Amino acid sequence: MLCHCGKVEDGATESAASGAGGSSSEAPSAMPELPSSEAPPDIPEVPEIPPLGPVRNSDCLERRTVLSDPSVRGLAQERNLTLEPVLARVTGEFTSTLRWPASGGAVNAVPESGDVPVTIRVGYGGGPATYVQPVSSEGDLLDPESSTCSARLEVPVDVNVQTAGGALNEQFTAVAAIEQYIGEIRYRAPLRSLGGSLVLSPPLPEGNRRIVLGPELDLFINVSELGTSGGLSVVVREITDGVDTTNVPDDGSPLERFAMWPAVEDCSSLQLVAPLDRTFGGVSPRRVLEAVADQSVPFTWADGRSTALVLSPTPSTDAGCAQEGRGLVHFWFDVAISPGTADGGLSGTIPGSVHLVGYPNRVTAVFEMNHSAVREQLTALLPTSAAASGYDGGFVDFSVAHSFAWPGERWLGAEGALTVTVIDPACDTDECDGMALVQGRIPPEAAAPETPE
């Protein structure tokens, strides 16, 4: 997304519909041929869409320093932005599957269609790397961890993007911006001078309304040790009676993302599809789940009884979505969870999801197990509750967050709560109030400290 959840990129493209070649010795009789400089009087002139111009990696105030300068070398090393390891992560050959748009949308693309293999090659030719730091309006350095603007390394790279059928075959030099583990590459190419056979066109006009495409193809590429993600964008504008009537979004750019890779719906193009057996930013998803399953935490029922809770999570898939931002690494994926308490009050297996957040010195795993449950599921989850079998179903609101020092895997603490809500079966209206059948929580004193010792 695939997600990035993320941010919206501005992009631009113009598309001229390409006509099929062919000639005829007979001229059409319905309408005399017009000179090329004229247009039919009932069709208003379409305004030209200007190019967006050079790519900007940030709208923040920044200080740019060559990485070899001793004043920033140490700062870059603290953020794991030493040049050689960065190049190992963001250069090489990356493969994925690109999905072209279905017909009937705002952007038509030919000659390829459907899902096609795409190969992205990124090389480094030895140009100077730059360390970029956010600054205030007075020129003072800002802390990237507390600022909305990030510190990053920018490296000049040579890029080739090629699809199996040749619709894309772009070669260019651009900048890879690396906050930590992912290289983000942006590039704009004039549609009239693309290296491949790609042709973009808008749909046919509808009455006095037509769609016009901008003059540039915008490429957005992510590369890392996990692989690649990205997309192709074009500016799309609506023209009615010769007037631009585009509903411009809040970011000020009427962008249309018309193609993306990988060709999956689960992750956004700002995210990377992340195999769970791979390590990203020092975080191993499978190892985190094993650490959670080994950890017992205190748990207190609403009536004051104390016991111990263990979550036993198992991945429901082989891959999830990964993203980085502001020095943090994120994973999202689905799991099946077998919660159990020492007193036997909780049991069974329930669906859930986990969000792993990798900090510089710890990992937090946030499990969300909220779901509707029928009677059989309620009695399996609450085996000692005699009342559970008296209800047709209910809703389980259950979340737990574990924190571990990382590396080291030392447990730091946990927090979370459980509420099972049911509806009185005697109620025969749609406005029945739910009542809590079971409640419990991890006591506050078990929470992880904000800063690991």
C-alpha positions, -999 to +999 in steps of 0.1 A: +000+000+000+001-028+000+003+004+027+020+031+033-011+033+057+008+078+040+016+109+019+004+120-016+029+126-043+024+153-069+029+141-105+021+152-139+015+139-173-001+149-205-015+124-228-022+127-265-045+101-278-027+082-305-047+073-336-043+042-355-024+046-388-042+042-421-052+061-451-081+061-475-085+074-511-120+086-503-125+118-482-154+118-457-184+135-471-201+144-438-179+174-431-153+194-451-118+191-439-107+220-417-073+237-418-050+223-391-049+257-373-087+258-369-111+239-347-149+232-351-166+263-338-187+245-313-157+229-295-140+254-271-102+256-271-086+233-245-062+251-222-026+238-222-016+220-190+018+234-178+045+210-165+050+207-128+087+213-130+116+197-111+110+172-084+112+185-048+121+160-021+108+182+007+090+215+013+109+220+046+137+245+053+169+225+052+207+226+055+226+205+030+261+194+037+284+170+018+286+137+037+324+138+038+323+169+059+333+160+095+306+182+110+278+158+098+296+125+094+289+115+130+253+126+129+247+105+098+264+074+114+240+078+144+211+074+120+226+044+103+234+065+072+269+055+065+273+055+027+285+019+021+257+002+040+231+025+025+243+017-011+241-020-003+204-015+006+193+007-023+213-003-053+211-034-074+183-051-094+148-052-081+119-070-096+081-068-091+048-069-109+033-037-123-005-034-127-017-012-156-051+005-153-083-011-164-100+005-193-127+031-187-108+052-162-094+087-164-061+074-179-058+048-206-024+032-211-012+011-241+003-011-254+006-032-222-023-042-200-030-062-168-001-073-146+033-074-162+069-079-148+089-048-140+126-046-134+143-016-117+180-013-118+197+013-095+234+020-097+258+044-080+284+062-102+305+078-074+289+112-071+290+131-038+264+121-012+246+149+008+234+149+044+202+170+047+191+184+081+158+203+089+163+238+102+140+265+117+132+297+100+161+312+120+185+286+106+188+265+138+189+227+135+158+209+144+156+175+160+144+151+133+127+129+159+104+157+171+100+176+138+077+169+110+107+173+087+132+145+085+170+142+082+181+121+053+209+111+030+207+120-007+227+100-032+229+105-069+219+072-087+215+059-123+181+043-128+166+020-154+129+011-152+117-015-177+086-036-182+086-070-199+068-057-230+088-025-234+060+000-226+084+014-200+121+016-207+133+048-189+169+055-181+177+085-160+198+100-133+180+110-101+185+114-063+178+085-039+166+101-006+172+077+023+158+084+058+172+051+071+164+019+053+144+028+022+156+047-009+129+070-023+134+080-060+113+106-078+116+115-115+096+133-142+098+126-179+081+144-208+055+121-223+067+131-258+102+117-252+097+085-233+122+057-239+096+029-241+064+025-262+040+038-235+012+060-248-014+076-224-047+090-235-078+104-217-113+090-223-135+104-251-153+137-243-187+135-228-208+164-241-191+196-232-168+179-207-134+164-215-104+151-196-069+165-204-036+150-192-005+169-182+027+168-202+049+147-178+051+112-165+059+111-127+077+080-114+078+073-077+101+044-067+109+028-033+138+004-031+152-015-001+165-048+012+128-059+011+124-052-027+106-024-045+073-006-047+062+024-066+038+039-091+033+061-122+012+093-120-001+119-143-019+152-138-055+149-147-077+179-153-114+183-162-123+209-188-159+220-192-168+245-219-131+254-222-128+262-185-108+242-160-134+227-136-110+203-118-118+196-082-083+202-069-076+183-037-061+198-005-025+190-016-030+213-047-023+186-073-050+168-093-028+137-094-040+104-108-019+073-098-028+051-128-002+022-124+015+007-094+037-021-082+036-046-066+002-057-081-015-063-047-043-046-029-031-050+007-001-026+006+000+010-007+026+021-032+043+039-004+048+006+014+068-024+006+055-060+006+075-075+034+082-113+037+079-122+073+110-143+073+131-113+063+146-087+087+140-050+080+157-023+100+170-049+125+134-062+132+125-098+125+087-102+126+088-139+133+112-135+161+090-108+177+060-132+176+081-159+192+091-135+220+055-125+226+044-162+228+071-168+255+060-139+277+034-142+305+019-109+317-003-101+347-040-098+340-069-087+363-105-095+358-132-069+365-141-086+398-105-082+411-093-118+404-057-119+392-041-143+368-015-144+340-021-139+302-002-154+273-008-145+237+003-172+212+003-154+178+008-172+145+011-154+111-019-158+088+002-149+058+038-151+045+041-114+040+029-081+053+034-044+046+064-024+057+072+013+058+096+037+075+092+072+087+109+096+111+134+070+121+109+043+129+103+010+111+067-003+107+053-038+099+016-046+095+003-082+090-026-105+100-023-131+127-043-159+144-040-155+182-046-181+209-050-162+241-048-181+273-050-173+310-035-194+339-070-197+355-085-210+323-108-180+318-095-174+282-089-199+255-095-207+218-082-190+187-093-156+174-084-135+143-063-104+147-037-081+133-004-068+145+015-036+140+052-038+148+070-005+155+108-006+155+124+022+176+161+028+178+163+007+210+131-013+213+102-029+194+065-026+203+040-052+190+004-039+191-022-067+186-058-058+177-083-087+182-116-069+177-142-090+160-178-102+161-183-136+176-212-161+173-222-183+203-198-211+195-169-186+193-179-169+226-180-202+245-146-212+230-131-179+241-147-179+275-147-216+285-154-210+322-182-185+317-216-203+322-234-172+308-216-172+275-237-200+261-269-180+268-262-154+240-264-158+202-232-138+199-214-107+208-184-084+201-149-089+213-129-058+220-094-070+228-060-052+223-026-059+238+008-041+233+041-058+242+074-039+243+109-054+241+144-040+242+158-046+208+183-059+201+184-081+232+148-092+233+144-082+270+107-078+278+100-042+290+062-044+297+027-046+283-006-029+284-041-039+271-077-046+279-105-070+271-143-064+269-168-089+256-201-072+249-234-091+243-271-082+236-298-095+259-316-122+238-350-110+253-346-077+234-365-077+202-357-043+188-327-029+168-319-004+196-309-027+224-280-016+246-251-040+248-238-051+282-204-062+292-203-100+297-166-101+306-140-075+313-103-075+322-071-056+318-033-057+321-026-036+353-010-002+346+021-011+366+030-037+340+033-010+313+067-005+297+087+026+307+089+053+281+127+050+279+142+015+284+168+013+312 
